Amino acid sequence: MLATHAPSLSFNDTAVAFASKSDAELRQMYALFAAMNNNTLVKAGGGMMKAALKWGLPVKFLIKKTIFEQFCGGETIQECLPVIEELGRYNIGTILDYSVEGEGSDKSYDHTRDEILATIDLAHRSTHIPFSVFKVTGLADSVILEKVQAKQTLTQAEQASFERSKARVDAICGRAHQYGVRVFVDAEESWFQETVDNLAYEMMAKYNRESAIVWNTYQLYRHDRLEAIQQACETAKREGYYLGGKLVRGAYMEKESRTAAQRGYQNPINPTKEATDQLYNESLRYCVTHVDRISICAGTHNEASSLLLTELMQEHNLRPQDTRIWFAQLYGMSDNLSYNLANAGYNTAKYVPYGPVEAVMPYLLRRADENTAIAGQSSREFSLIQREMTRRKSKK
């Protein structure tokens, strides 16, 4: 049974949700989300932005002052500092996410490693950065990761490349452990996720002996992920280390379904959104029940799941400030969750992507598509902004 009374927070409290926004910033958000409510405009606009950047047309300033400013912290770590401070004023942590997709060379992989190490160094010096994050595909060749999962024999050159990739992962996790900074290993596509999982668990066994430093990511739109969490928990308990788990719904649904059909294997994605929601909430229940072994971050924009986690914490007598439980949302989205959770005392953080405008365009276009594709996401953001604008007008 859940706790009989809800926590003292409301995700409809727009005064708290938009406390950091000026009237002018609210109007700019209003215009942007109004545009993202229009699927045709999003599709056409995305294509035009990509073409304009490709042909060197002077649109970078326009992009940077609109969609980039809404969803990204800056082009460099230095440019992100004001965003980090601003979120910190409202007790919201920052997760700096270097959102540049790798170029497939050792030089680019080494550059990404160094960038992640720089975020860990900053997290060590800042009270406002509770996590760092990286994708293994930013450090390794995905073709080799897939061959490892398929248990195909690697060539000598491929094996050497894989060993260099593992060394990059170890360098990041080792630095995180040295400084006591938690680090997320982001989720990837299913055909090499097992390789990523195994790397994460290897790092946990090495660095999570005192607490959860390395955290793996579980995409709960996959029907086998709760079982994966349960197995990982049993292994961690048996081998004497702590498990860190970031729970998300998932990021590659169409690609996963399409690839499963092309390759002729069972689709790993749940058949319905309701099934995913149920599995996500089941996973929250399991993790809170096993919080002595698992630290969790609910990486979700879903209000019902976020509220459920606060209720589960009450039921298990866990304080909102318990460092083993976190909530996280993407920067520029779902401020009604982030700011109200933080205001009620829960550990809350924002994923803040950064990188050169041209390089993070794939990320930005995914955000625009996501806001349009998720039923009601843009409409929800839009209506909350409208409500706050009306509330402020009534106060004048």
C-alpha positions in Angstrom: 0.0 0.0 0.0 1.1 3.6 -0.7 1.3 6.3 1.9 -2.3 7.5 2.5 -1.3 11.2 2.1 0.6 12.8 -0.8 3.7 14.8 -0.2 3.3 18.6 0.2 4.1 19.4 -3.4 2.0 20.2 -6.5 3.3 19.9 -10.1 0.7 22.5 -11.1 2.3 25.3 -8.9 3.5 27.6 -11.7 4.7 30.3 -9.4 7.4 27.9 -8.1 8.0 26.2 -11.6 8.8 29.5 -13.3 10.2 31.5 -10.4 13.6 31.9 -12.2 12.0 33.3 -15.4 11.4 36.9 -16.1 8.3 38.0 -18.0 10.4 38.4 -21.1 11.9 34.9 -20.8 8.4 33.5 -20.3 7.2 35.2 -23.5 10.1 33.7 -25.4 9.4 30.2 -24.0 5.7 30.7 -24.9 6.6 31.4 -28.5 9.0 28.5 -28.8 6.7 25.9 -27.3 3.8 27.3 -29.5 6.0 26.6 -32.5 6.8 23.1 -31.2 3.1 22.3 -31.0 3.1 22.5 -34.8 4.4 19.2 -36.2 4.7 20.5 -39.7 6.6 23.6 -38.6 9.0 21.4 -36.5 9.7 19.0 -39.4 10.2 21.9 -42.0 12.2 24.1 -39.5 14.5 21.3 -38.6 15.4 20.6 -42.2 15.9 24.3 -42.9 18.2 24.7 -39.9 20.3 21.7 -40.9 20.6 22.9 -44.5 21.4 26.5 -43.5 24.2 25.4 -41.2 25.5 23.0 -43.9 25.7 25.8 -46.4 27.2 28.3 -44.0 24.2 30.6 -43.9 24.2 33.1 -40.9 21.6 31.3 -38.8 23.8 30.3 -35.9 22.9 33.4 -33.8 19.2 32.8 -34.4 19.4 29.1 -33.4 21.6 30.0 -30.3 19.1 32.6 -29.1 16.0 30.3 -29.5 16.0 26.5 -29.4 19.7 26.2 -28.3 19.2 28.6 -25.4 16.1 26.8 -24.3 17.6 23.3 -24.2 21.4 23.8 -23.8 23.6 25.4 -21.3 26.2 26.8 -23.7 28.8 25.8 -26.3 31.5 25.3 -23.6 31.7 24.3 -20.0 32.6 28.0 -19.3 29.5 29.2 -21.0 27.4 26.8 -18.8 28.6 28.4 -15.5 25.8 31.0 -15.3 23.2 28.2 -15.9 24.8 26.1 -13.2 24.7 29.0 -10.7 21.1 29.9 -11.6 19.8 26.3 -11.1 21.8 26.1 -7.9 20.0 29.1 -6.5 16.8 26.9 -6.6 18.6 23.8 -5.1 18.6 22.1 -8.5 21.8 20.3 -9.5 23.4 20.4 -13.0 24.4 17.3 -14.9 26.7 18.6 -17.7 26.1 16.5 -20.8 28.6 16.8 -23.6 26.2 16.3 -26.5 28.6 16.1 -29.4 28.3 12.8 -31.3 31.7 11.1 -31.9 33.5 11.2 -35.3 34.7 7.6 -35.0 38.4 8.3 -34.6 40.7 7.8 -31.6 41.4 11.5 -31.7 37.6 12.3 -31.2 37.3 9.6 -28.6 40.2 11.0 -26.6 38.8 14.5 -26.9 35.4 13.3 -25.5 37.2 11.5 -22.6 39.1 14.7 -21.8 35.8 16.7 -21.9 34.1 14.3 -19.5 37.1 14.5 -17.2 36.8 18.3 -17.2 33.2 18.0 -16.1 34.2 15.7 -13.3 36.9 18.2 -12.3 34.3 21.0 -12.2 31.9 18.8 -10.2 34.6 18.2 -7.7 34.9 22.0 -7.2 31.2 22.8 -7.3 28.4 22.1 -4.9 25.9 22.4 -7.8 27.0 19.4 -9.9 26.0 16.1 -8.3 26.7 13.9 -11.4 28.8 13.7 -14.6 27.6 11.6 -17.5 29.0 9.9 -20.7 28.0 7.6 -23.5 30.3 4.7 -24.2 29.8 5.4 -27.9 31.5 8.7 -27.4 34.6 6.7 -26.4 34.3 3.6 -28.5 33.4 2.2 -32.0 29.8 1.0 -31.8 30.6 -1.6 -34.5 33.2 -3.2 -32.2 30.8 -3.0 -29.2 28.2 -4.8 -31.3 30.7 -7.5 -32.3 31.7 -8.0 -28.7 28.0 -8.5 -27.7 27.5 -11.0 -30.6 30.6 -12.9 -29.4 32.3 -12.4 -32.8 36.0 -12.7 -32.9 37.7 -9.3 -33.1 40.7 -8.7 -35.3 43.9 -7.7 -33.6 43.3 -4.0 -34.5 39.7 -4.2 -33.2 40.8 -5.8 -30.0 43.4 -3.1 -29.5 40.8 -0.4 -30.2 38.4 -2.0 -27.7 41.1 -2.1 -25.0 41.8 1.6 -25.6 38.0 2.3 -25.2 37.9 0.4 -21.9 40.9 2.4 -20.7 39.0 5.6 -21.5 36.0 4.4 -19.5 38.3 3.4 -16.6 40.0 6.8 -16.7 36.6 8.6 -16.3 35.3 6.2 -13.6 38.6 6.3 -11.8 38.7 10.1 -11.7 35.0 10.1 -10.5 36.0 7.7 -7.7 39.0 9.8 -6.8 36.9 12.9 -6.4 33.7 11.3 -5.1 31.7 12.4 -8.1 28.8 10.2 -9.2 28.9 9.3 -12.9 26.1 8.1 -15.2 26.8 5.6 -18.0 24.1 6.5 -20.5 22.0 3.8 -22.3 22.5 2.8 -25.9 20.9 0.6 -28.6 20.0 -2.9 -27.5 22.3 -4.6 -30.0 25.3 -3.5 -28.0 23.7 -2.5 -24.7 24.9 -5.7 -23.0 28.5 -4.7 -23.8 27.9 -1.3 -22.2 26.2 -3.0 -19.2 29.2 -5.2 -18.7 31.6 -2.3 -18.8 29.5 -0.4 -16.3 29.3 -3.4 -13.9 33.1 -3.9 -14.2 33.6 -0.3 -13.2 31.0 -0.7 -10.3 32.9 -3.8 -9.0 36.1 -1.7 -9.0 34.8 1.7 -7.8 31.5 1.2 -5.9 32.8 -0.6 -2.9 32.0 2.3 -0.5 29.1 3.9 -2.3 27.5 4.1 -5.7 29.9 6.2 -7.8 29.2 4.5 -11.2 25.6 4.4 -12.3 24.2 2.4 -15.2 21.1 3.5 -17.2 18.0 1.3 -17.7 15.5 2.0 -20.5 12.2 0.7 -19.2 10.5 0.7 -22.6 12.5 -2.6 -22.9 10.5 -5.4 -21.5 13.5 -7.1 -20.0 15.0 -4.2 -18.0 13.4 -4.9 -14.6 14.9 -8.4 -14.8 18.2 -6.8 -15.6 18.0 -4.5 -12.6 17.1 -7.4 -10.3 20.0 -9.6 -11.6 22.4 -6.6 -11.3 21.3 -6.1 -7.7 21.8 -9.7 -6.8 25.3 -9.7 -8.3 26.2 -6.5 -6.5 25.0 -7.9 -3.2 26.9 -11.2 -3.8 30.1 -9.5 -4.9 30.0 -6.7 -2.3 29.6 -3.5 -4.2 26.8 -0.9 -4.6 24.6 -0.5 -7.6 23.7 2.8 -9.1 20.7 2.9 -11.5 19.2 5.7 -13.6 15.7 4.7 -14.7 14.4 6.2 -17.9 11.7 5.2 -20.3 13.9 5.2 -23.4 15.3 7.1 -26.3 15.4 4.8 -29.4 11.9 3.3 -29.7 11.4 3.7 -33.5 15.0 2.6 -34.3 14.7 -0.4 -32.0 11.4 -1.6 -33.5 12.7 -1.0 -37.1 16.0 -2.8 -36.5 14.2 -5.8 -34.9 11.9 -6.1 -37.9 14.9 -5.8 -40.3 17.0 -8.4 -38.5 14.1 -10.8 -37.7 14.3 -10.9 -33.9 11.7 -10.1 -31.2 11.1 -6.4 -30.7 12.6 -5.6 -27.3 10.2 -2.7 -26.8 7.0 -3.1 -24.7 3.9 -3.4 -26.8 2.1 -0.3 -25.3 3.0 2.9 -23.4 0.9 1.6 -20.5 3.1 -1.5 -20.3 6.2 0.8 -20.2 4.6 3.0 -17.5 3.7 -0.1 -15.4 7.2 -1.6 -15.8 8.8 1.8 -14.9 6.7 2.1 -11.7 7.4 -1.6 -10.8 11.1 -0.8 -11.1 10.8 2.2 -8.8 9.1 0.0 -6.2 11.8 -2.7 -6.5 14.6 -0.2 -6.2 13.2 1.7 -3.2 12.6 -1.7 -1.5 16.3 -2.5 -2.1 17.7 1.0 -1.5 20.3 -0.4 0.9 22.0 -1.8 -2.2 20.7 0.3 -5.1 20.9 4.1 -5.4 18.5 5.4 -8.0 17.8 8.4 -10.2 14.3 8.7 -11.7 15.1 10.3 -15.1 11.6 11.1 -16.1 9.2 13.8 -17.2 6.3 11.7 -16.1 4.3 13.4 -13.3 2.6 10.2 -12.0 6.0 8.3 -11.7 7.6 11.2 -10.0 4.8 11.5 -7.5 4.9 7.7 -7.0 8.5 7.9 -6.1 7.9 10.6 -3.4 5.1 8.4 -2.0 7.4 5.3 -1.9 10.0 7.3 -0.1 7.4 8.3 2.5 6.2 4.7 2.8 9.8 3.5 3.5 10.6 6.4 5.8 13.2 7.8 3.5 13.9 11.6 3.9 13.6 13.7 0.7 17.3 14.5 1.1 18.4 10.9 1.1 21.4 10.9 -1.2 20.6 7.5 -2.6 17.5 8.8 -4.4 17.4 11.5 -7.1 15.0 13.0 -9.7 16.2 14.4 -13.0 14.7 16.1 -16.0 16.2 17.7 -19.2 17.1 21.3 -19.1 14.4 23.4 -20.7 11.6 20.9 -20.1 9.3 20.0 -17.2 10.3 22.8 -14.9 7.1 22.2 -13.1 8.6 18.9 -11.9 12.1 20.0 -11.2 11.4 23.3 -9.4 8.6 21.9 -7.3 10.5 18.8 -6.3 13.5 20.8 -5.3 11.3 23.3 -3.5 9.9 20.4 -1.5 13.4 19.3 -0.5 13.9 16.4 -3.0 17.3 15.8 -4.6 16.7 17.1 -8.1 19.0 17.8 -11.1 18.8 18.9 -14.7 20.6 17.3 -17.6 22.3 20.3 -19.2 23.6 19.5 -22.7 26.4 21.6 -24.1 28.7 21.8 -27.2 29.1 23.8 -30.4 25.8 24.7 -31.9 26.5 22.8 -35.2 27.6 19.7 -33.3 24.5 19.6 -31.0 22.0 20.1 -33.7 21.1 16.4 -33.8 20.3 16.6 -30.1 18.2 19.8 -30.5 16.2 18.3 -33.4 15.5 15.2 -31.3 14.2 17.5 -28.5 11.9 19.3 -30.9 10.7 16.0 -32.4 10.2 14.6 -28.9 8.2 17.5 -27.7 6.0 17.2 -30.8 5.7 13.4 -30.7 5.1 12.8 -27.1 1.3 13.1 -26.6 0.6 16.4 -24.9 4.3 17.2 -24.0 4.4 20.5 -25.8 0.8 21.2 -25.0 1.5 20.6 -21.3 4.5 22.9 -21.3 2.6 25.5 -23.3 -0.4 25.4 -21.0 1.7 25.8 -17.8 3.5 28.8 -19.3 0.2 30.3 -20.3 -1.2 29.8 -16.8 1.9 31.5 -15.2 1.6 34.4 -17.6 -2.1 34.8 -16.7 -1.3 34.5 -13.0 1.4 37.2 -13.2 -0.9 39.5 -15.2 -3.6 39.2 -12.5 -1.1 40.3 -9.8 -0.3 43.6 -11.6 
